[in-house]
């Protein structure tokens, strides 16, 4: 026996879940491949930018202070940059005297000043505050993963103060083209930190990850922000080393300071755009004004104001003036033209707060998407299309909201594009296969039922295609068996062509009645019809429909016989038996020819009642009689007693359907 929908394209439970499982296994592989396309990588990164903008601004450590060489400063100094180094000396001296933890200059002092005494003055102040001053150095060329060498490559110069490591740290990027500060400053005991970002590693060219360490020969050059953080803790670079085996930054005693990320690339958790740092930024001119005011006043208030502003601060000094071509700009989640001074500030802020962006493993998002796809593809085809679409959209929206919550609350970044691809492509494939399977089922149903049910009932069958199982289902139904009396003698009285024509005309009229009352013609048996009410489509009143059909057949028969009588043709007489009970409804045959049929005691009993009936008599079993007793306004039921029927173990009570006027005439 062939079940409808048993193929891979079917809508049966096994077919749906089989497809769903296959898609849940296959789609992650496809999505992983597609996710490597540069276009989709950029889309993923732009969703991350959107998550930054939708998040409430992150916290900023109170010890962080940014001093900007802004447009006001450039204008104050006649539109020139770099500024006189004597001004840097004043700033450094004033800020350190006010109790700052560290001062970091985010620009290069790679060439000497025009006046040697200016360099000497600034270098002396740096030496006096050794361990609290950070200068920038920069790798000029694109960096690649450093080779595991032990010698110093040609072209490199020794560094005055650097991190030490017993070996080459795996995966760290490095290069030989380093722009170092002027030698006089190198000898002043400053900490050197690189200001290089590896934008070329990101698909969209954004500044997202900061290399905490870059290899330079045997030396590891720490990031500008990392040196600031170390100095705020009272540590100089000579006090720190890298434990290659554990991947930790440790002090002289081996105490762990910072877990290094893979390849030492730290993903910055941007607290916000430039405006978000409003309370912790000030103009270079403003800072010098505070220092000059305090130095020229004997007032304790002026000194207190200066200390309030700078005490225990990590001060980052850099160029942000929009009018200067020298300003170093980069792409960040909040702007395509952010001064990179703020990228360094965000890195320092992350280190101070001991937070950074953590990435959820790629497989975790794919696993969740696969499980959701499994459920959607398994359940979805059994739902209405609109419900399924809305459910899938709700799943995608819920996934995006969950990812946003993880990022907002815990700075955990979850990939969205690959999981969304897994789910969306999987659901689309499931929808297409379900549609193809549905159309296939509709074709099978139409082939099976089209000639046996009314067009209205056919539409109902097609609408309920996914819920109609034709492989053998036990269900309640009412069976009507109709037979033409004296058909054998009838066949002897006319030519075959005429016999077939008259039989077809009569049976067509009887079929119309069955269709009108919501029944289905199960089969034609020569001059007999087996009709079913309740299979494949059930109604609450199938028994009433069957009895109503039988009564209408008799009414149509009377009119038909009047026409035959006027044509001198013999009358047609019928016998009808109707029973109600459980039947097995199913598709029988082969893949080339299928036929829907019903099997069961109710079918056999209807045939026996029809055989028991006399001409134009409608006989019912007790179950059918009980169901329709109060549902026939113009007819009543009359028991004709118990009868023993062939093939039935015990006698059954039989009822006849009669017009109400017949009973009234008999009582009169």
ABEGO torsion letter per residue (X at the ends): XBBBGABAABABAAAAAAAAAAAAAAAAAAAAAAAABAAAAAAAAAAAAAAAAABBBBBBBAABBBBBBBAAAAAAAGGBOBBBAAAAAAAAAAAAAAGBABBBBBBBBABBBABAAAAAAAAAAAAAABGABBBBBBBABBBBBBBBBABBBBGBBBBABBBBBABBBBGBBBBABBBBBBAAAAAAGBBBBBABBBAAABAAGBBABBBABBBBEABBBBBAAAAAAAAAAGBBAAABBBBAAAGBBBBAAGBBABBBBBGGBBBBBBAEBAAAAAAABBBAAAAAAAAAAAAABABAAAAAAAAAAABGBBBBBBBABAABAABBBBBBAABABBBAAAAAAAAAAAAAAGBBBBBBBAAAAAAAAAAAAAAAAAAAAABBAAAAAAAAAAAAAAAAAAAAAAAAAAGBBBBAAAAAAAAAAAAAAAAAAAAAAAAAAAAAAAAAAAAABBAAAAAAAAAAAAABBAAGBBBBBBBBBBBBBGAAAAAAABBAAAAAAAAAAAAAAAAAAAAAAGBBBABBBEABBBBBBGOABBBAAAAAAAAAAAAAAAAAAAAAAAAAAAAGBBBBBBBBBBBBEBBBBBBBEBAABBBBBBBEAAAAAAAAAAAABBBGBBBBBAAAAAAAAAABAABBBBBAEBBBBBGBABBBBBBBBBBAAAAAAAAX
